[in-house]
Every structure is written in structure tokens, then in C-alpha cells.
Amino acid sequence: MVDYRVRRRAGYSRNRRTITRFVAQLEYRHNDEWQPIVRFDHDPASDHGHDVTTEGVHMDVYRDGQKERVEEVFPPMPATDAFSFAEEHLKQHAEQYISRFEQWHGIKNP
């Protein structure tokens, strides 16, 4: 939990020391449900997944529960490094993304 209304959620699969897929996202509790704010992911085996080793690290931005856009954050890198990068990025920029989400959803003085 970042605070009572926001949490960072992450999960990963690995093969020995190498991460094979991951998700790291920031979520906001709004209208009694957790909604994504931004999300990083890597799952090259999925039809809807991304491969950070070839496509680069990108962040999905959500608005009203739907993906609003995709922002490229960093060039291709190993998945293990990308997962660490994503978690650190969320820590450093959480307040910016939370403020934007609150503005988009008309949330005042949470």
C-alpha cells in the first residue's frame, strides 16, 4: 500500500534467476474497486503480452478503467532489469500519476 487509497501491485514468474514474465502496476481505490493507474508488463508468450527484450519497456496509462495510451519509457533490456526498473519508476513517479488520475476522475481532497 502506498496509502489507504493507492497500492503498488507486482508479480512475476522466473526460471532460476531470470524473470520470464512480470506485471507491476499502481492502483487506486475508486468507487469501491481497485482501478489501474499505470502498468508495466512483460509476457512474450501471451497473445496480448509484451516482450521488453525486443519492444522496450513501456507503460500503459489507464483512464476510466480503460487503457488510455502507451508511453515508451526505456529501450529494450533483459526482463529482470526491466522489472526492477518498473518498480523503481513507480516509486519515484507515483505522486505524479496519482494526481493525474484524481484530476481525470474529479477526485478532490481524497
C-alpha positions as CSV (number, residue, x, y, z in Angstrom):
1,M,0.0,0.0,0.0
2,V,1.2,3.5,-0.8
3,D,-1.6,4.9,1.4
4,Y,-5.2,3.9,2.1
5,R,-6.4,4.7,-1.4
6,V,-3.4,3.7,-3.5
7,R,-1.3,0.5,-3.8
8,R,1.5,-0.8,-5.9
9,R,1.0,-4.4,-7.0
10,A,3.6,-6.6,-8.6
11,G,4.0,-10.2,-9.6
12,Y,6.5,-12.3,-11.6
13,S,7.5,-15.7,-12.8
14,R,11.1,-16.8,-13.1
15,N,13.3,-19.6,-14.3
16,R,16.1,-19.8,-11.8
17,R,17.4,-16.2,-11.5
18,T,15.8,-14.9,-14.7
19,I,12.4,-13.3,-14.7
20,T,10.3,-14.8,-17.6
21,R,7.2,-12.6,-17.1
22,F,6.0,-9.8,-14.8
23,V,3.5,-7.1,-14.1
24,A,4.0,-4.0,-11.9
25,Q,1.2,-1.5,-11.6
26,L,-0.1,1.3,-9.5
27,E,-3.8,1.1,-8.5
28,Y,-6.3,3.5,-7.0
29,R,-9.4,2.5,-4.9
30,H,-12.2,4.4,-6.6
31,N,-15.9,3.7,-6.4
32,D,-15.2,0.7,-4.1
33,E,-12.9,-1.1,-6.5
34,W,-9.2,-1.1,-7.4
35,Q,-8.6,0.5,-10.7
36,P,-5.2,0.6,-12.6
37,I,-3.5,3.9,-12.9
38,V,-0.4,2.8,-14.8
39,R,1.0,-0.7,-15.6
40,F,4.3,-2.2,-16.8
41,D,4.2,-5.8,-18.1
42,H,6.3,-8.5,-19.8
43,D,4.8,-11.7,-21.1
44,P,6.2,-12.7,-24.5
45,A,4.2,-16.0,-24.6
46,S,0.8,-14.3,-24.4
47,D,-1.1,-13.0,-27.4
48,H,-1.6,-9.7,-25.6
49,G,1.7,-9.6,-23.8
50,H,4.8,-7.6,-24.5
51,D,8.4,-8.5,-24.8
52,V,10.6,-5.9,-23.1
53,T,13.7,-7.6,-24.5
54,T,12.7,-6.6,-28.1
55,E,10.0,-4.0,-27.8
56,G,11.5,-2.0,-24.9
57,V,9.9,-1.1,-21.6
58,H,6.6,0.8,-21.9
59,M,3.9,1.9,-19.5
60,D,0.2,1.5,-20.1
61,V,-1.8,4.6,-18.8
62,Y,-5.3,4.0,-17.7
63,R,-8.3,6.3,-17.5
64,D,-11.9,5.3,-16.5
65,G,-10.7,1.6,-16.3
66,Q,-9.5,1.6,-20.0
67,K,-6.1,1.8,-21.5
68,E,-5.8,5.5,-22.5
69,R,-2.4,5.2,-24.2
70,V,1.0,3.6,-24.1
71,E,4.2,5.6,-23.2
72,E,7.6,4.3,-24.1
73,V,9.9,4.6,-21.1
74,F,13.1,2.8,-21.9
75,P,14.7,0.9,-24.8
76,P,14.9,-3.0,-24.8
77,M,16.6,-4.6,-21.8
78,P,16.6,-8.0,-20.0
79,A,13.3,-8.7,-18.3
80,T,14.9,-8.9,-14.8
81,D,16.3,-5.4,-15.2
82,A,13.0,-4.2,-16.7
83,F,11.1,-5.4,-13.6
84,S,13.5,-3.6,-11.3
85,F,13.3,-0.5,-13.4
86,A,9.4,-0.6,-13.4
87,E,9.2,-0.9,-9.7
88,E,11.7,1.9,-9.1
89,H,9.9,4.1,-11.7
90,L,6.6,3.6,-9.9
91,K,8.1,4.5,-6.5
92,Q,9.7,7.7,-8.0
93,H,6.7,8.9,-10.0
94,A,3.7,7.6,-8.0
95,E,2.5,11.1,-6.8
96,Q,2.5,12.4,-10.4
97,Y,0.4,9.5,-11.7
98,I,-1.9,9.6,-8.6
99,S,-2.5,13.4,-9.1
100,R,-3.3,12.9,-12.8
101,F,-5.7,10.0,-12.0
102,E,-7.5,12.1,-9.4
103,Q,-7.8,15.1,-11.8
104,W,-9.2,12.8,-14.6
105,H,-11.8,11.3,-12.3
106,G,-12.8,14.5,-10.5
107,I,-11.5,13.3,-7.1
108,K,-11.0,16.3,-4.8
109,N,-9.4,16.2,-1.3
110,P,-9.1,12.4,-1.0
